[in-house]
Amino acid sequence: MPNRIEFIQGTLDLLILQVLRWGPQHGHGIGQAIRIRSQEVLQVEHGSLYPALHRLEQKGWLASEWKMSEANRRARYYRLTPNGRRQLIEEQSRWKQLVRAVARTMKPVKE
C-alpha cells in the first residue's frame, strides 16, 4: 500500500484506547475503525493488534468479555476501564507534545 505509514512506537496503544472511547468493540472492529477513520492510511495487522489488546488488558486499561458479533459469531469485545480512560488522557497529552515538537523541528531557523 503506497500511502501506508508505519506506526511510531506507542501510537497503536493510543489509537486502540481512542477507538474504545466510543464504546466496546471486538478486535476486528477496532482494526477496521482505525483503517476507516484514517482514510485507509493506517492498517493494523492482526499480528500487532491482538498482542497490543492483550498487553493493554494486562495493564488494566481494557476489560473484555465474549459476546455474539453482528455476524452472529462469538467475539471478544474490549472496553475501556476507568484506568484506561485516564491512560487515554495521558497518551493524548503525550501525542500533542510530540506533534508540537515535530512541528517546531520542521520550521526553518530564523537567523
Biopython code that builds the backbone (N, CA, C, O; Angstrom):
import numpy as np
from Bio.PDB.StructureBuilder import StructureBuilder

atoms = [
    (1, "MET", "N", (0.852, -1.170, 0.000)),
    (1, "MET", "CA", (0.000, 0.000, 0.000)),
    (1, "MET", "C", (0.905, 1.243, 0.000)),
    (1, "MET", "O", (1.629, 1.457, 0.973)),
    (2, "PRO", "N", (0.888, 2.055, -1.043)),
    (2, "PRO", "CA", (1.814, 3.170, -1.170)),
    (2, "PRO", "C", (1.631, 4.274, -0.128)),
    (2, "PRO", "O", (2.609, 4.928, 0.234)),
    (3, "ASN", "N", (0.425, 4.501, 0.361)),
    (3, "ASN", "CA", (0.175, 5.565, 1.330)),
    (3, "ASN", "C", (0.325, 5.101, 2.770)),
    (3, "ASN", "O", (0.076, 5.870, 3.699)),
    (4, "ARG", "N", (0.727, 3.861, 2.962)),
    (4, "ARG", "CA", (0.802, 3.291, 4.291)),
    (4, "ARG", "C", (1.922, 3.951, 5.095)),
    (4, "ARG", "O", (3.011, 4.203, 4.578)),
    (5, "ILE", "N", (1.638, 4.220, 6.350)),
    (5, "ILE", "CA", (2.595, 4.848, 7.241)),
    (5, "ILE", "C", (2.858, 3.892, 8.398)),
    (5, "ILE", "O", (1.925, 3.329, 8.971)),
    (6, "GLU", "N", (4.130, 3.710, 8.738)),
    (6, "GLU", "CA", (4.479, 2.848, 9.859)),
    (6, "GLU", "C", (4.111, 3.553, 11.168)),
    (6, "GLU", "O", (4.188, 4.778, 11.264)),
    (7, "PHE", "N", (3.719, 2.783, 12.156)),
    (7, "PHE", "CA", (3.360, 3.331, 13.449)),
    (7, "PHE", "C", (4.597, 3.719, 14.237)),
    (7, "PHE", "O", (5.596, 3.000, 14.236)),
    (8, "ILE", "N", (4.527, 4.841, 14.901)),
    (8, "ILE", "CA", (5.537, 5.218, 15.878)),
    (8, "ILE", "C", (5.232, 4.393, 17.121)),
    (8, "ILE", "O", (4.065, 4.181, 17.452)),
    (9, "GLN", "N", (6.263, 3.927, 17.808)),
    (9, "GLN", "CA", (6.050, 3.104, 18.993)),
    (9, "GLN", "C", (5.118, 3.812, 19.961)),
    (9, "GLN", "O", (5.300, 4.994, 20.254)),
    (10, "GLY", "N", (4.120, 3.092, 20.458)),
    (10, "GLY", "CA", (3.154, 3.659, 21.388)),
    (10, "GLY", "C", (1.912, 4.220, 20.722)),
    (10, "GLY", "O", (0.888, 4.409, 21.379)),
    (11, "THR", "N", (1.990, 4.489, 19.431)),
    (11, "THR", "CA", (0.846, 5.071, 18.728)),
    (11, "THR", "C", (-0.330, 4.106, 18.676)),
    (11, "THR", "O", (-1.483, 4.519, 18.800)),
    (12, "LEU", "N", (-0.039, 2.818, 18.493)),
    (12, "LEU", "CA", (-1.121, 1.832, 18.411)),
    (12, "LEU", "C", (-1.923, 1.817, 19.707)),
    (12, "LEU", "O", (-3.150, 1.721, 19.670)),
    (13, "ASP", "N", (-1.250, 1.910, 20.849)),
    (13, "ASP", "CA", (-1.972, 1.939, 22.127)),
    (13, "ASP", "C", (-2.940, 3.117, 22.165)),
    (13, "ASP", "O", (-4.101, 2.967, 22.546)),
    (14, "LEU", "N", (-2.457, 4.276, 21.770)),
    (14, "LEU", "CA", (-3.299, 5.477, 21.748)),
    (14, "LEU", "C", (-4.511, 5.267, 20.851)),
    (14, "LEU", "O", (-5.631, 5.606, 21.234)),
    (15, "LEU", "N", (-4.300, 4.713, 19.665)),
    (15, "LEU", "CA", (-5.406, 4.520, 18.725)),
    (15, "LEU", "C", (-6.428, 3.518, 19.249)),
    (15, "LEU", "O", (-7.633, 3.725, 19.108)),
    (16, "ILE", "N", (-5.954, 2.444, 19.848)),
    (16, "ILE", "CA", (-6.868, 1.445, 20.424)),
    (16, "ILE", "C", (-7.700, 2.078, 21.534)),
    (16, "ILE", "O", (-8.921, 1.927, 21.566)),
    (17, "LEU", "N", (-7.034, 2.784, 22.441)),
    (17, "LEU", "CA", (-7.759, 3.433, 23.534)),
    (17, "LEU", "C", (-8.781, 4.431, 22.999)),
    (17, "LEU", "O", (-9.896, 4.522, 23.511)),
    (18, "GLN", "N", (-8.399, 5.173, 21.974)),
    (18, "GLN", "CA", (-9.304, 6.168, 21.395)),
    (18, "GLN", "C", (-10.525, 5.502, 20.764)),
    (18, "GLN", "O", (-11.650, 5.956, 20.971)),
    (19, "VAL", "N", (-10.319, 4.452, 20.011)),
    (19, "VAL", "CA", (-11.455, 3.751, 19.383)),
    (19, "VAL", "C", (-12.403, 3.231, 20.463)),
    (19, "VAL", "O", (-13.622, 3.327, 20.319)),
    (20, "LEU", "N", (-11.851, 2.686, 21.532)),
    (20, "LEU", "CA", (-12.700, 2.119, 22.580)),
    (20, "LEU", "C", (-13.367, 3.198, 23.425)),
    (20, "LEU", "O", (-14.302, 2.908, 24.172)),
    (21, "ARG", "N", (-12.906, 4.416, 23.316)),
    (21, "ARG", "CA", (-13.578, 5.537, 23.991)),
    (21, "ARG", "C", (-15.005, 5.682, 23.466)),
    (21, "ARG", "O", (-15.899, 6.117, 24.191)),
    (22, "TRP", "N", (-15.208, 5.320, 22.214)),
    (22, "TRP", "CA", (-16.523, 5.445, 21.580)),
    (22, "TRP", "C", (-17.435, 4.278, 21.915)),
    (22, "TRP", "O", (-18.611, 4.291, 21.552)),
    (23, "GLY", "N", (-16.912, 3.266, 22.604)),
    (23, "GLY", "CA", (-17.737, 2.134, 23.018)),
    (23, "GLY", "C", (-17.028, 0.817, 22.800)),
    (23, "GLY", "O", (-16.030, 0.758, 22.082)),
    (24, "PRO", "N", (-17.540, -0.254, 23.422)),
    (24, "PRO", "CA", (-16.926, -1.578, 23.295)),
    (24, "PRO", "C", (-16.874, -2.030, 21.832)),
    (24, "PRO", "O", (-17.727, -1.677, 21.017)),
    (25, "GLN", "N", (-15.858, -2.810, 21.537)),
    (25, "GLN", "CA", (-15.661, -3.274, 20.154)),
    (25, "GLN", "C", (-14.818, -4.545, 20.180)),
    (25, "GLN", "O", (-13.989, -4.737, 21.069)),
    (26, "HIS", "N", (-15.042, -5.405, 19.194)),
    (26, "HIS", "CA", (-14.195, -6.600, 19.065)),
    (26, "HIS", "C", (-12.935, -6.221, 18.285)),
    (26, "HIS", "O", (-12.873, -5.170, 17.647)),
    (27, "GLY", "N", (-11.948, -7.089, 18.349)),
    (27, "GLY", "CA", (-10.652, -6.792, 17.748)),
    (27, "GLY", "C", (-10.726, -6.395, 16.289)),
    (27, "GLY", "O", (-10.132, -5.395, 15.884)),
    (28, "HIS", "N", (-11.445, -7.164, 15.502)),
    (28, "HIS", "CA", (-11.553, -6.857, 14.074)),
    (28, "HIS", "C", (-12.174, -5.476, 13.872)),
    (28, "HIS", "O", (-11.739, -4.715, 13.008)),
    (29, "GLY", "N", (-13.195, -5.154, 14.674)),
    (29, "GLY", "CA", (-13.854, -3.854, 14.576)),
    (29, "GLY", "C", (-12.916, -2.705, 14.937)),
    (29, "GLY", "O", (-13.000, -1.624, 14.355)),
    (30, "ILE", "N", (-12.022, -2.943, 15.898)),
    (30, "ILE", "CA", (-11.046, -1.920, 16.276)),
    (30, "ILE", "C", (-10.116, -1.644, 15.095)),
    (30, "ILE", "O", (-9.861, -0.491, 14.748)),
    (31, "GLY", "N", (-9.616, -2.712, 14.489)),
    (31, "GLY", "CA", (-8.741, -2.556, 13.317)),
    (31, "GLY", "C", (-9.446, -1.842, 12.176)),
    (31, "GLY", "O", (-8.860, -0.982, 11.519)),
    (32, "GLN", "N", (-10.697, -2.196, 11.941)),
    (32, "GLN", "CA", (-11.483, -1.560, 10.878)),
    (32, "GLN", "C", (-11.700, -0.074, 11.172)),
    (32, "GLN", "O", (-11.593, 0.760, 10.274)),
    (33, "ALA", "N", (-12.003, 0.254, 12.429)),
    (33, "ALA", "CA", (-12.235, 1.654, 12.793)),
    (33, "ALA", "C", (-10.981, 2.487, 12.544)),
    (33, "ALA", "O", (-11.068, 3.605, 12.035)),
    (34, "ILE", "N", (-9.820, 1.950, 12.899)),
    (34, "ILE", "CA", (-8.567, 2.671, 12.671)),
    (34, "ILE", "C", (-8.344, 2.864, 11.176)),
    (34, "ILE", "O", (-7.974, 3.951, 10.734)),
    (35, "ARG", "N", (-8.567, 1.816, 10.406)),
    (35, "ARG", "CA", (-8.367, 1.903, 8.954)),
    (35, "ARG", "C", (-9.319, 2.911, 8.328)),
    (35, "ARG", "O", (-8.894, 3.745, 7.529)),
    (36, "ILE", "N", (-10.584, 2.849, 8.673)),
    (36, "ILE", "CA", (-11.596, 3.721, 8.072)),
    (36, "ILE", "C", (-11.401, 5.179, 8.502)),
    (36, "ILE", "O", (-11.447, 6.086, 7.671)),
    (37, "ARG", "N", (-11.183, 5.399, 9.800)),
    (37, "ARG", "CA", (-11.040, 6.774, 10.291)),
    (37, "ARG", "C", (-9.761, 7.427, 9.800)),
    (37, "ARG", "O", (-9.679, 8.654, 9.733)),
    (38, "SER", "N", (-8.750, 6.618, 9.452)),
    (38, "SER", "CA", (-7.504, 7.178, 8.908)),
    (38, "SER", "C", (-7.566, 7.302, 7.391)),
    (38, "SER", "O", (-6.566, 7.628, 6.751)),
    (39, "GLN", "N", (-8.721, 7.044, 6.822)),
    (39, "GLN", "CA", (-8.924, 7.084, 5.374)),
    (39, "GLN", "C", (-7.951, 6.140, 4.657)),
    (39, "GLN", "O", (-7.336, 6.491, 3.650)),
    (40, "GLU", "N", (-7.836, 4.929, 5.216)),
    (40, "GLU", "CA", (-7.050, 3.836, 4.625)),
    (40, "GLU", "C", (-5.538, 4.026, 4.750)),
    (40, "GLU", "O", (-4.779, 3.234, 4.189)),
    (41, "VAL", "N", (-5.080, 5.053, 5.469)),
    (41, "VAL", "CA", (-3.642, 5.284, 5.607)),
    (41, "VAL", "C", (-3.047, 4.335, 6.646)),
    (41, "VAL", "O", (-1.945, 3.818, 6.457)),
    (42, "LEU", "N", (-3.766, 4.109, 7.731)),
    (42, "LEU", "CA", (-3.282, 3.227, 8.787)),
    (42, "LEU", "C", (-4.004, 1.894, 8.720)),
    (42, "LEU", "O", (-5.233, 1.840, 8.681)),
    (43, "GLN", "N", (-3.232, 0.829, 8.705)),
    (43, "GLN", "CA", (-3.812, -0.505, 8.714)),
    (43, "GLN", "C", (-3.066, -1.317, 9.755)),
    (43, "GLN", "O", (-1.846, -1.462, 9.688)),
    (44, "VAL", "N", (-3.802, -1.841, 10.710)),
    (44, "VAL", "CA", (-3.202, -2.604, 11.799)),
    (44, "VAL", "C", (-3.299, -4.085, 11.460)),
    (44, "VAL", "O", (-4.388, -4.615, 11.241)),
    (45, "GLU", "N", (-2.164, -4.734, 11.420)),
    (45, "GLU", "CA", (-2.131, -6.179, 11.162)),
    (45, "GLU", "C", (-2.552, -6.921, 12.432)),
    (45, "GLU", "O", (-2.298, -6.456, 13.543)),
    (46, "HIS", "N", (-3.191, -8.063, 12.260)),
    (46, "HIS", "CA", (-3.631, -8.859, 13.414)),
    (46, "HIS", "C", (-2.457, -9.221, 14.309)),
    (46, "HIS", "O", (-2.606, -9.305, 15.528)),
    (47, "GLY", "N", (-1.299, -9.435, 13.714)),
    (47, "GLY", "CA", (-0.104, -9.792, 14.476)),
    (47, "GLY", "C", (0.375, -8.675, 15.387)),
    (47, "GLY", "O", (1.165, -8.920, 16.299)),
    (48, "SER", "N", (-0.086, -7.461, 15.158)),
    (48, "SER", "CA", (0.229, -6.333, 16.035)),
    (48, "SER", "C", (-0.951, -6.000, 16.949)),
    (48, "SER", "O", (-0.764, -5.673, 18.121)),
    (49, "LEU", "N", (-2.162, -6.086, 16.405)),
    (49, "LEU", "CA", (-3.355, -5.668, 17.133)),
    (49, "LEU", "C", (-3.633, -6.545, 18.348)),
    (49, "LEU", "O", (-3.797, -6.033, 19.455)),
    (50, "TYR", "N", (-3.688, -7.854, 18.154)),
    (50, "TYR", "CA", (-4.094, -8.730, 19.251)),
    (50, "TYR", "C", (-3.077, -8.777, 20.387)),
    (50, "TYR", "O", (-3.486, -8.789, 21.548)),
    (51, "PRO", "N", (-1.776, -8.804, 20.114)),
    (51, "PRO", "CA", (-0.830, -8.697, 21.235)),
    (51, "PRO", "C", (-0.979, -7.366, 21.983)),
    (51, "PRO", "O", (-0.836, -7.329, 23.205)),
    (52, "ALA", "N", (-1.262, -6.279, 21.265)),
    (52, "ALA", "CA", (-1.460, -4.978, 21.916)),
    (52, "ALA", "C", (-2.711, -5.015, 22.801)),
    (52, "ALA", "O", (-2.686, -4.519, 23.928)),
    (53, "LEU", "N", (-3.793, -5.595, 22.302)),
    (53, "LEU", "CA", (-5.018, -5.703, 23.101)),
    (53, "LEU", "C", (-4.761, -6.492, 24.376)),
    (53, "LEU", "O", (-5.205, -6.093, 25.453)),
    (54, "HIS", "N", (-4.057, -7.597, 24.264)),
    (54, "HIS", "CA", (-3.775, -8.430, 25.438)),
    (54, "HIS", "C", (-2.872, -7.681, 26.427)),
    (54, "HIS", "O", (-3.068, -7.766, 27.639)),
    (55, "ARG", "N", (-1.889, -6.952, 25.904)),
    (55, "ARG", "CA", (-0.988, -6.181, 26.757)),
    (55, "ARG", "C", (-1.750, -5.090, 27.504)),
    (55, "ARG", "O", (-1.552, -4.898, 28.703)),
    (56, "LEU", "N", (-2.628, -4.372, 26.788)),
    (56, "LEU", "CA", (-3.415, -3.310, 27.416)),
    (56, "LEU", "C", (-4.379, -3.882, 28.460)),
    (56, "LEU", "O", (-4.647, -3.249, 29.482)),
    (57, "GLU", "N", (-4.886, -5.064, 28.197)),
    (57, "GLU", "CA", (-5.771, -5.712, 29.169)),
    (57, "GLU", "C", (-4.969, -6.110, 30.418)),
    (57, "GLU", "O", (-5.451, -5.955, 31.540)),
    (58, "GLN", "N", (-3.762, -6.615, 30.224)),
    (58, "GLN", "CA", (-2.913, -6.983, 31.368)),
    (58, "GLN", "C", (-2.553, -5.769, 32.210)),
    (58, "GLN", "O", (-2.392, -5.884, 33.425)),
    (59, "LYS", "N", (-2.425, -4.608, 31.579)),
    (59, "LYS", "CA", (-2.118, -3.369, 32.304)),
    (59, "LYS", "C", (-3.344, -2.836, 33.048)),
    (59, "LYS", "O", (-3.227, -1.910, 33.850)),
    (60, "GLY", "N", (-4.511, -3.413, 32.787)),
    (60, "GLY", "CA", (-5.727, -2.962, 33.454)),
    (60, "GLY", "C", (-6.417, -1.807, 32.756)),
    (60, "GLY", "O", (-7.316, -1.188, 33.323)),
    (61, "TRP", "N", (-6.006, -1.510, 31.530)),
    (61, "TRP", "CA", (-6.601, -0.401, 30.779)),
    (61, "TRP", "C", (-7.819, -0.846, 29.977)),
    (61, "TRP", "O", (-8.649, -0.021, 29.593)),
    (62, "LEU", "N", (-7.924, -2.145, 29.724)),
    (62, "LEU", "CA", (-9.054, -2.720, 28.993)),
    (62, "LEU", "C", (-9.610, -3.890, 29.786)),
    (62, "LEU", "O", (-8.903, -4.527, 30.567)),
    (63, "ALA", "N", (-10.872, -4.154, 29.574)),
    (63, "ALA", "CA", (-11.513, -5.372, 30.065)),
    (63, "ALA", "C", (-12.188, -6.002, 28.852)),
    (63, "ALA", "O", (-12.498, -5.317, 27.877)),
    (64, "SER", "N", (-12.409, -7.296, 28.919)),
    (64, "SER", "CA", (-13.031, -7.951, 27.767)),
    (64, "SER", "C", (-14.043, -8.996, 28.217)),
    (64, "SER", "O", (-14.015, -9.484, 29.346)),
    (65, "GLU", "N", (-14.928, -9.315, 27.298)),
    (65, "GLU", "CA", (-15.903, -10.383, 27.522)),
    (65, "GLU", "C", (-16.324, -10.945, 26.170)),
    (65, "GLU", "O", (-16.290, -10.254, 25.151)),
    (66, "TRP", "N", (-16.721, -12.213, 26.184)),
    (66, "TRP", "CA", (-17.176, -12.866, 24.964)),
    (66, "TRP", "C", (-18.641, -12.546, 24.731)),
    (66, "TRP", "O", (-19.467, -12.652, 25.637)),
    (67, "LYS", "N", (-18.955, -12.151, 23.491)),
    (67, "LYS", "CA", (-20.334, -11.851, 23.081)),
    (67, "LYS", "C", (-20.523, -12.342, 21.651)),
    (67, "LYS", "O", (-19.588, -12.814, 21.005)),
    (68, "MET", "N", (-21.755, -12.219, 21.177)),
    (68, "MET", "CA", (-22.031, -12.526, 19.780)),
    (68, "MET", "C", (-21.842, -11.252, 18.965)),
    (68, "MET", "O", (-22.316, -10.182, 19.347)),
    (69, "SER", "N", (-21.142, -11.379, 17.837)),
    (69, "SER", "CA", (-20.887, -10.221, 16.972)),
    (69, "SER", "C", (-22.088, -9.967, 16.065)),
    (69, "SER", "O", (-23.070, -10.708, 16.081)),
    (70, "GLU", "N", (-21.980, -8.887, 15.263)),
    (70, "GLU", "CA", (-23.021, -8.569, 14.284)),
    (70, "GLU", "C", (-23.186, -9.708, 13.283)),
    (70, "GLU", "O", (-24.268, -9.920, 12.736)),
    (71, "ALA", "N", (-22.096, -10.436, 13.052)),
    (71, "ALA", "CA", (-22.119, -11.556, 12.102)),
    (71, "ALA", "C", (-22.577, -12.849, 12.774)),
    (71, "ALA", "O", (-22.453, -13.929, 12.196)),
    (72, "ASN", "N", (-23.109, -12.740, 14.001)),
    (72, "ASN", "CA", (-23.614, -13.881, 14.752)),
    (72, "ASN", "C", (-22.505, -14.905, 15.058)),
    (72, "ASN", "O", (-22.732, -16.114, 15.015)),
    (73, "ARG", "N", (-21.319, -14.400, 15.363)),
    (73, "ARG", "CA", (-20.186, -15.242, 15.762)),
    (73, "ARG", "C", (-19.717, -14.799, 17.133)),
    (73, "ARG", "O", (-19.867, -13.640, 17.519)),
    (74, "ARG", "N", (-19.142, -15.749, 17.863)),
    (74, "ARG", "CA", (-18.554, -15.382, 19.162)),
    (74, "ARG", "C", (-17.331, -14.513, 18.934)),
    (74, "ARG", "O", (-16.464, -14.845, 18.126)),
    (75, "ALA", "N", (-17.265, -13.408, 19.643)),
    (75, "ALA", "CA", (-16.126, -12.499, 19.515)),
    (75, "ALA", "C", (-15.820, -11.909, 20.890)),
    (75, "ALA", "O", (-16.708, -11.730, 21.724)),
    (76, "ARG", "N", (-14.563, -11.620, 21.096)),
    (76, "ARG", "CA", (-14.150, -10.998, 22.350)),
    (76, "ARG", "C", (-14.279, -9.485, 22.199)),
    (76, "ARG", "O", (-13.624, -8.878, 21.351)),
    (77, "TYR", "N", (-15.121, -8.891, 23.019)),
    (77, "TYR", "CA", (-15.344, -7.449, 22.988)),
    (77, "TYR", "C", (-14.516, -6.784, 24.081)),
    (77, "TYR", "O", (-14.496, -7.226, 25.230)),
    (78, "TYR", "N", (-13.838, -5.718, 23.695)),
    (78, "TYR", "CA", (-12.989, -4.973, 24.617)),
    (78, "TYR", "C", (-13.654, -3.649, 24.951)),
    (78, "TYR", "O", (-14.353, -3.064, 24.124)),
    (79, "ARG", "N", (-13.429, -3.184, 26.176)),
    (79, "ARG", "CA", (-13.934, -1.876, 26.600)),
    (79, "ARG", "C", (-12.885, -1.221, 27.480)),
    (79, "ARG", "O", (-12.053, -1.897, 28.086)),
    (80, "LEU", "N", (-12.935, 0.108, 27.544)),
    (80, "LEU", "CA", (-12.031, 0.857, 28.406)),
    (80, "LEU", "C", (-12.434, 0.676, 29.862)),
    (80, "LEU", "O", (-13.621, 0.627, 30.184)),
    (81, "THR", "N", (-11.449, 0.579, 30.732)),
    (81, "THR", "CA", (-11.688, 0.610, 32.165)),
    (81, "THR", "C", (-11.484, 2.061, 32.624)),
    (81, "THR", "O", (-11.001, 2.882, 31.845)),
    (82, "PRO", "N", (-11.836, 2.385, 33.853)),
    (82, "PRO", "CA", (-11.537, 3.740, 34.349)),
    (82, "PRO", "C", (-10.035, 4.059, 34.241)),
    (82, "PRO", "O", (-9.677, 5.186, 33.899)),
    (83, "ASN", "N", (-9.163, 3.101, 34.524)),
    (83, "ASN", "CA", (-7.722, 3.324, 34.356)),
    (83, "ASN", "C", (-7.376, 3.552, 32.888)),
    (83, "ASN", "O", (-6.483, 4.339, 32.574)),
    (84, "GLY", "N", (-8.077, 2.871, 31.994)),
    (84, "GLY", "CA", (-7.861, 3.057, 30.561)),
    (84, "GLY", "C", (-8.259, 4.451, 30.111)),
    (84, "GLY", "O", (-7.597, 5.043, 29.258)),
    (85, "ARG", "N", (-9.330, 4.978, 30.674)),
    (85, "ARG", "CA", (-9.760, 6.348, 30.345)),
    (85, "ARG", "C", (-8.709, 7.358, 30.803)),
    (85, "ARG", "O", (-8.401, 8.309, 30.084)),
    (86, "ARG", "N", (-8.158, 7.147, 32.006)),
    (86, "ARG", "CA", (-7.097, 8.035, 32.500)),
    (86, "ARG", "C", (-5.857, 7.918, 31.619)),
    (86, "ARG", "O", (-5.208, 8.918, 31.313)),
    (87, "GLN", "N", (-5.534, 6.697, 31.216)),
    (87, "GLN", "CA", (-4.364, 6.490, 30.367)),
    (87, "GLN", "C", (-4.549, 7.151, 29.006)),
    (87, "GLN", "O", (-3.599, 7.700, 28.448)),
    (88, "LEU", "N", (-5.761, 7.102, 28.474)),
    (88, "LEU", "CA", (-6.043, 7.755, 27.199)),
    (88, "LEU", "C", (-5.740, 9.250, 27.293)),
    (88, "LEU", "O", (-5.142, 9.818, 26.379)),
    (89, "ILE", "N", (-6.140, 9.883, 28.375)),
    (89, "ILE", "CA", (-5.869, 11.315, 28.552)),
    (89, "ILE", "C", (-4.362, 11.567, 28.578)),
    (89, "ILE", "O", (-3.881, 12.525, 27.972)),
    (90, "GLU", "N", (-3.621, 10.711, 29.276)),
    (90, "GLU", "CA", (-2.159, 10.852, 29.312)),
    (90, "GLU", "C", (-1.553, 10.656, 27.926)),
    (90, "GLU", "O", (-0.677, 11.417, 27.513)),
    (91, "GLU", "N", (-2.020, 9.635, 27.209)),
    (91, "GLU", "CA", (-1.498, 9.350, 25.867)),
    (91, "GLU", "C", (-1.800, 10.506, 24.908)),
    (91, "GLU", "O", (-0.959, 10.869, 24.085)),
    (92, "GLN", "N", (-2.990, 11.075, 25.014)),
    (92, "GLN", "CA", (-3.344, 12.216, 24.165)),
    (92, "GLN", "C", (-2.420, 13.401, 24.451)),
    (92, "GLN", "O", (-1.987, 14.091, 23.527)),
    (93, "SER", "N", (-2.124, 13.632, 25.713)),
    (93, "SER", "CA", (-1.243, 14.729, 26.089)),
    (93, "SER", "C", (0.160, 14.507, 25.518)),
    (93, "SER", "O", (0.762, 15.432, 24.973)),
    (94, "ARG", "N", (0.673, 13.298, 25.639)),
    (94, "ARG", "CA", (1.999, 12.980, 25.079)),
    (94, "ARG", "C", (2.003, 13.141, 23.567)),
    (94, "ARG", "O", (2.968, 13.640, 22.989)),
    (95, "TRP", "N", (0.918, 12.716, 22.931)),
    (95, "TRP", "CA", (0.836, 12.827, 21.477)),
    (95, "TRP", "C", (0.883, 14.297, 21.051)),
    (95, "TRP", "O", (1.592, 14.657, 20.110)),
    (96, "LYS", "N", (0.123, 15.139, 21.752)),
    (96, "LYS", "CA", (0.121, 16.570, 21.431)),
    (96, "LYS", "C", (1.513, 17.168, 21.618)),
    (96, "LYS", "O", (1.937, 17.999, 20.815)),
    (97, "GLN", "N", (2.230, 16.760, 22.665)),
    (97, "GLN", "CA", (3.605, 17.223, 22.878)),
    (97, "GLN", "C", (4.493, 16.809, 21.715)),
    (97, "GLN", "O", (5.297, 17.601, 21.224)),
    (98, "LEU", "N", (4.345, 15.557, 21.275)),
    (98, "LEU", "CA", (5.151, 15.050, 20.161)),
    (98, "LEU", "C", (4.865, 15.833, 18.886)),
    (98, "LEU", "O", (5.790, 16.217, 18.169)),
    (99, "VAL", "N", (3.591, 16.070, 18.604)),
    (99, "VAL", "CA", (3.207, 16.809, 17.392)),
    (99, "VAL", "C", (3.786, 18.218, 17.433)),
    (99, "VAL", "O", (4.309, 18.701, 16.429)),
    (100, "ARG", "N", (3.697, 18.881, 18.585)),
    (100, "ARG", "CA", (4.257, 20.234, 18.702)),
    (100, "ARG", "C", (5.770, 20.218, 18.510)),
    (100, "ARG", "O", (6.318, 21.095, 17.842)),
    (101, "ALA", "N", (6.446, 19.230, 19.087)),
    (101, "ALA", "CA", (7.905, 19.141, 18.964)),
    (101, "ALA", "C", (8.318, 18.903, 17.519)),
    (101, "ALA", "O", (9.271, 19.516, 17.038)),
    (102, "VAL", "N", (7.611, 18.022, 16.826)),
    (102, "VAL", "CA", (7.924, 17.762, 15.415)),
    (102, "VAL", "C", (7.656, 19.018, 14.593)),
    (102, "VAL", "O", (8.453, 19.364, 13.720)),
    (103, "ALA", "N", (6.548, 19.705, 14.857)),
    (103, "ALA", "CA", (6.232, 20.931, 14.111)),
    (103, "ALA", "C", (7.318, 21.986, 14.323)),
    (103, "ALA", "O", (7.722, 22.660, 13.376)),
    (104, "ARG", "N", (7.791, 22.130, 15.567)),
    (104, "ARG", "CA", (8.864, 23.101, 15.829)),
    (104, "ARG", "C", (10.141, 22.714, 15.093)),
    (104, "ARG", "O", (10.858, 23.581, 14.593)),
    (105, "THR", "N", (10.421, 21.446, 15.025)),
    (105, "THR", "CA", (11.620, 20.965, 14.344)),
    (105, "THR", "C", (11.539, 21.185, 12.854)),
    (105, "THR", "O", (12.569, 21.371, 12.206)),
    (106, "MET", "N", (10.356, 21.171, 12.294)),
    (106, "MET", "CA", (10.178, 21.322, 10.858)),
    (106, "MET", "C", (10.276, 22.791, 10.400)),
    (106, "MET", "O", (10.492, 23.061, 9.219)),
    (107, "LYS", "N", (10.118, 23.722, 11.332)),
    (107, "LYS", "CA", (10.164, 25.148, 10.966)),
    (107, "LYS", "C", (11.605, 25.555, 10.678)),
    (107, "LYS", "O", (12.538, 25.099, 11.339)),
    (108, "PRO", "N", (11.769, 26.410, 9.692)),
    (108, "PRO", "CA", (13.136, 26.888, 9.409)),
    (108, "PRO", "C", (13.648, 27.756, 10.568)),
    (108, "PRO", "O", (12.882, 28.438, 11.248)),
    (109, "VAL", "N", (14.934, 27.704, 10.759)),
    (109, "VAL", "CA", (15.560, 28.510, 11.818)),
    (109, "VAL", "C", (15.671, 29.950, 11.346)),
    (109, "VAL", "O", (16.124, 30.210, 10.231)),
    (110, "LYS", "N", (15.256, 30.885, 12.192)),
    (110, "LYS", "CA", (15.356, 32.311, 11.849)),
    (110, "LYS", "C", (16.767, 32.766, 12.200)),
    (110, "LYS", "O", (17.250, 32.538, 13.310)),
    (111, "GLU", "N", (17.407, 33.400, 11.258)),
    (111, "GLU", "CA", (18.778, 33.878, 11.505)),
    (111, "GLU", "C", (18.805, 35.352, 11.734)),
    (111, "GLU", "O", (19.873, 35.922, 11.957)),
]
sb = StructureBuilder()
sb.init_structure("model")
sb.init_model(0)
sb.init_chain("A")
sb.init_seg("    ")
for serial, (resi, resn, name, xyz) in enumerate(atoms, 1):
    if name == "N":
        sb.init_residue(resn, " ", resi, " ")
    sb.init_atom(name, np.array(xyz, "f"), 0.0, 1.0, " ", f" {name:<3s}", serial, name[0])
structure = sb.get_structure()
